[in-house]
Amino acid sequence: MADGKENDVDDDRLRDVAALGVFANHQMILKVFPESSMEEKFRNKYKDFKPTCLEFLKRVEENDDLEIRSFEIDGQAYTMYYSEVGDKEAIFLMEGKHDHGYAATMSLDLTVTATIDSLQDA
């Protein structure tokens, strides 16, 4: 949006993926940051992505419900949400604010596309 309030919008538009963590039995088996600088930005503002995800998974299990957590990094809003993908648990960190999460299949598609793009740009 031209007025600079894009981060405040809660809508259904799927935005760029900032990070993905995949867990099996609470062990991280995959961590993806399509933009290499994002991991450091996250760590500088909060803490490492893995323990943040593990805390988030614990809250999901305790509440047995959809968990959404909002972050702000460098003035940009981000939404963290959980999805079961087969027998794995996926934690997505997506650009934008969305109180209802995003569709996991679309998020996975964006993650793969962004990762491939970042490899081609390297």
Contact map, one row per residue, 1 for C-alpha under 8 A:
11111100000000000000000000000000000000000000000000000000000000000000000000000000000000000000000000000000000000000000000000
11111000000000000000000000000000000000000000000000000000000000000000000000000000000000000000000000000000000000000000000000
11111100000000000000000000000000000000000000000000000000000000000000000000000000000000000000000000000000000000000000000000
11111110000000000000000000000000000000000000000000000000000000000000000000000000000000000000000000000000000000000000000000
11111111100000000000000000000000000000000000000000000000000000000000000000000000000000000000000000000000000000000000000000
10111111100000000000000000000000000000000000000000000000000000000000000000000000000000000000000100000000000000000000000000
00011111100000000000000000000000000000000000000000000000000000000000000000011000000000000000000110000000000000000000000000
00001111110000000000000000000000000000000000000000000000000000000000000000001000000000000000000110000000000000000000000000
00001111111000000000000000000000000000000000000000000000000000000000000000000000000000000000000111000000000000000000000000
00000001111100000000000000000000000000000000000000000000000000000000000000000000000000000000000111100000000000000000000000
00000000111110000000000000000000000000000000000000000000000000000000000000000000000000000000000011000000000000000000000000
00000000011111000000000000000000000000000000000000000000000000000000000000000000000000000000000001000100000000000000000000
00000000001111100000000000000000000000000000000000000000000000000000000000000000000000000000000000000000000000000000000000
00000000000111110000000000000000000000000000000000000000000000000000000000000000000000000000000000000100011000000000000000
00000000000011111000000000000000000000000000000000000000000000000000000000000000000000000000011100000000000000000000000000
00000000000001111100000000000000000000000000000000000000000000000000000000000000000000000000011000000000000001000000000000
00000000000000111111000000000000010000000000000000000000000000000000000000000000000000000001111000000000001001100100000000
00000000000000011111000000000000111001000000000000000000000000000000000000000000000000000001111000000000000000000000000000
00000000000000001111100000000011110001100000000000000000000000000000000000000000000000000001110000000000000000100000000000
00000000000000001111110000000111100000000000000000000000000000000000000000000000000000000111100000000000000000100000000000
00000000000000000011111000011111000000000000000001001000000000000000000000000000000000000111000000000000000000000000000000
00000000000000000001111100011110000000000000000000000000000000000000000000000000000000011110000000000000000000000000000000
00000000000000000000111111111100000000000000000000000000000000000000000000000000000000011100000000000000000000000000000000
00000000000000000000011111111000000000000000000000000000000000000000000000000000000000111000000000000000000000000000000000
00000000000000000000001111100000000000000000000000000000000000000000000000000000000000010000000000000000000000000000000000
00000000000000000000001111110000000000000000000000000100000000000000000000000000000000000000000000000000000000000000000000
00000000000000000000001111111000000000000000000000000000000000000000000000000000000000000000000000000000000000000000000000
00000000000000000000111101111110000000000000000001000000000000000000000000000000000000000000000000000000000000000000000000
00000000000000000000111100111110000000000000000000000000000000000000000000000000000000000000000000000000000000000000000000
00000000000000000001111000011111000000000000000000000000000000000000000000000000000000000000000000000000000000000000000000
00000000000000000011110000011111100000000000000000000000000000000000000000000000000000000000000000000000000000000000000000
00000000000000000011100000000111110000000000000000000000000000000000000000000000000000000000000000000000000000100010000000
00000000000000000111000000000011111101100000000000000000000000000000000000000000000000000000000000000000000000000010000000
00000000000000001110000000000001111100000000000000000000000000000000000000000000000000000000000000000000000000100110010000
00000000000000000100000000000000111111100000000000000000000000000000000000000000000000000000000000000000000000000000010000
00000000000000000000000000000000111111110000000000000000000000000000000000000000000000000000000000000000000000000000000000
00000000000000000000000000000000001111111000000000000000000000000000000000000000000000000000000000000000000000000000000000
00000000000000000110000000000000101111111100000000000000000000000000000000000000000000000000000000000000000000000000000000
00000000000000000010000000000000101111111110000110000000000000000000000000000000000000000000000000000000000000000000000000
00000000000000000000000000000000000111111111000000000000000000000000000000000000000000000000000000000000000000000000000000
00000000000000000000000000000000000011111111100000000000000000000000000011000000000000000000000000000000000000000000000000
00000000000000000000000000000000000001111111111110000000000000000000000010000000000000000000000000000000000000000000000000
00000000000000000000000000000000000000111111111110000000000000000000000000000000000000000000000000000000000000000000000000
00000000000000000000000000000000000000011111111000000000000000000000000000000000000000000000000000000000000000000000000000
00000000000000000000000000000000000000001111111000000000000000000000000010000000000000000000000000000000000000000000000000
00000000000000000000000000000000000000000111111100000000000000000000000000000000000000000000000000000000000000000000000000
00000000000000000000000000000000000000000111111110110000000000000000000000000000000000000000000000000000000000000000000000
00000000000000000000000000000000000000100110011111110000000000000000000000000000000000000000000000000000000000000000000000
00000000000000000000000000000000000000100110001111111000000000000000000000000000000000000000000000000000000000000000000000
00000000000000000000100000010000000000000000000111111100000000000000000000000000000000000000000000000000000000000000000000
00000000000000000000000000000000000000000000001111111110000000000000000000000000000000000000000000000000000000000000000000
00000000000000000000000000000000000000000000001111111111000000000000000000000000000000000000000000000000000000000000000000
00000000000000000000100000000000000000000000000011111111100000000000000000000000000000000010000000000000000000000000000000
00000000000000000000000001000000000000000000000001111111110000000000000000000000000000000000000000000000000000000000000000
00000000000000000000000000000000000000000000000000111111111000000000000000000000000000000000000000000000000000000000000000
00000000000000000000000000000000000000000000000000011111111100000010000000000000000000000000000000000000000000000000000000
00000000000000000000000000000000000000000000000000001111111110000000000000000000010000000000000000000000000000000000000000
00000000000000000000000000000000000000000000000000000111111111000000000000000000000000000000000000000000000000000000000000
00000000000000000000000000000000000000000000000000000011111111100010000000000000000000000000000000000000000000000000000000
00000000000000000000000000000000000000000000000000000001111111111110000000000000010000000000000000000000000000000000000000
00000000000000000000000000000000000000000000000000000000111111111000000000000000000000000000000000000000000000000000000000
00000000000000000000000000000000000000000000000000000000011111110000000000000000000000000000000000000000000000000000000000
00000000000000000000000000000000000000000000000000000000001111111000000000000000000000000000000000000000000000000000000000
00000000000000000000000000000000000000000000000000000000000111111100000000000000000000000000000000000000000000000000000000
00000000000000000000000000000000000000000000000000000000000110111110000000000000000000000000000000000000000000000000000000
00000000000000000000000000000000000000000000000000000000000100011111000000000000110000000000000000000000000000000000000000
00000000000000000000000000000000000000000000000000000001001100001111100000000000110000000000000000000000000000000000000000
00000000000000000000000000000000000000000000000000000000000000000111110000000011110000000000000000111000000000000000000000
00000000000000000000000000000000000000000000000000000000000000000011111000000011100000000000000000000000000000000000000000
00000000000000000000000000000000000000000000000000000000000000000001111100001111000000000000000010000000000000000000000000
00000000000000000000000000000000000000000000000000000000000000000000111110001111000000000000000000000000000000000000000000
00000000000000000000000000000000000000000000000000000000000000000000011111111100000000000000000000000000000000000000000000
00000000000000000000000000000000000000001100100000000000000000000000001111111100000000000000000000000000000000000000000000
00000000000000000000000000000000000000001000000000000000000000000000000111110000000000000000000000000000000000000000000000
00000000000000000000000000000000000000000000000000000000000000000000000111111000000000000000000000000000000000000000000000
00000010000000000000000000000000000000000000000000000000000000000000000111111100000000000000001100000000000000000000000000
00000011000000000000000000000000000000000000000000000000000000000000011110111110000000000000001110000000000000000000000000
00000000000000000000000000000000000000000000000000000000000000000000011110011111000000000000111110000000000000000000000000
00000000000000000000000000000000000000000000000000000000000000000001111000001111100000000001111111101000000000000000000000
00000000000000000000000000000000000000000000000000000000000000000001111000000111110000000011110000001000000000000000000000
00000000000000000000000000000000000000000000000000000000000000000111100000000011111000000011100000001100000000000000000000
00000000000000000000000000000000000000000000000000000000100100000111000000000001111100001111000000000000000000000000000000
00000000000000000000000000000000000000000000000000000000000000000000000000000000111110001110000000000001000000000000000000
00000000000000000000000000000000000000000000000000000000000000000000000000000000011111111100000000000000000000000000000000
00000000000000000000000000000000000000000000000000000000000000000000000000000000001111111100000000000001000000000000000000
00000000000000000000000000000000000000000000000000000000000000000000000000000000000111111000000000000000000000000000000000
00000000000000000000000100000000000000000000000000000000000000000000000000000000000111111000000000000000000000000000000000
00000000000000000000011110000000000000000000000000000000000000000000000000000000000111111100000000000000000000000000000000
00000000000000000000011100000000000000000000000000000000000000000000000000000000011111111110000000000000000000000000000000
00000000000000000001111000000000000000000000000000000000000000000000000000000000011110011111000000000000000000000000000000
00000000000000000001110000000000000000000000000000001000000000000000000000000001111000001111100000000000000000000000000000
00000000000000001111100000000000000000000000000000000000000000000000000000000011110000000111110000000000001000000000000000
00000000000000001111000000000000000000000000000000000000000000000000000000000111100000000011111000000000000000000000000000
00000000000000111110000000000000000000000000000000000000000000000000000000000111000000000001111100000000000000000000000000
00000000000000111100000000000000000000000000000000000000000000000000000000011110000000000000111110000000000000000000000000
00000111110000100000000000000000000000000000000000000000000000000000000000011110000000000000011111000000000000000000000000
00000011111000000000000000000000000000000000000000000000000000000000010000001110000000000000001111100000000000000000000000
00000000111100000000000000000000000000000000000000000000000000000000000000000010000000000000000111111100000000000000000000
00000000010000000000000000000000000000000000000000000000000000000001000000000010000000000000000011111000000000000000000000
00000000000000000000000000000000000000000000000000000000000000000001000000000000000000000000000001111100000000000000000000
00000000000000000000000000000000000000000000000000000000000000000001000000000011100000000000000001111110000000000000000000
00000000000101000000000000000000000000000000000000000000000000000000000000000000100000000000000001011111011000000000000000
00000000000000000000000000000000000000000000000000000000000000000000000000000000000000000000000000001111111000000000000000
00000000000000000000000000000000000000000000000000000000000000000000000000000000001010000000000000000111111100000000000000
00000000000000000000000000000000000000000000000000000000000000000000000000000000000000000000000000000011111110000000000000
00000000000001000000000000000000000000000000000000000000000000000000000000000000000000000000000000000111111111000000000000
00000000000001001000000000000000000000000000000000000000000000000000000000000000000000000001000000000111111111100000000000
00000000000000000000000000000000000000000000000000000000000000000000000000000000000000000000000000000001111111110000000000
00000000000000000000000000000000000000000000000000000000000000000000000000000000000000000000000000000000111111111000000000
00000000000000011000000000000000000000000000000000000000000000000000000000000000000000000000000000000000011111111100000000
00000000000000001011000000000001010000000000000000000000000000000000000000000000000000000000000000000000001111111110000000
00000000000000000000000000000000000000000000000000000000000000000000000000000000000000000000000000000000000111111111000000
00000000000000000000000000000000000000000000000000000000000000000000000000000000000000000000000000000000000011111111100000
00000000000000001000000000000000010000000000000000000000000000000000000000000000000000000000000000000000000001111111110000
00000000000000000000000000000001110000000000000000000000000000000000000000000000000000000000000000000000000000111111111000
00000000000000000000000000000000000000000000000000000000000000000000000000000000000000000000000000000000000000011111111100
00000000000000000000000000000000000000000000000000000000000000000000000000000000000000000000000000000000000000001111111110
00000000000000000000000000000000011000000000000000000000000000000000000000000000000000000000000000000000000000000111111111
00000000000000000000000000000000000000000000000000000000000000000000000000000000000000000000000000000000000000000011111111
00000000000000000000000000000000000000000000000000000000000000000000000000000000000000000000000000000000000000000001111111
00000000000000000000000000000000000000000000000000000000000000000000000000000000000000000000000000000000000000000000111111
00000000000000000000000000000000000000000000000000000000000000000000000000000000000000000000000000000000000000000000011111
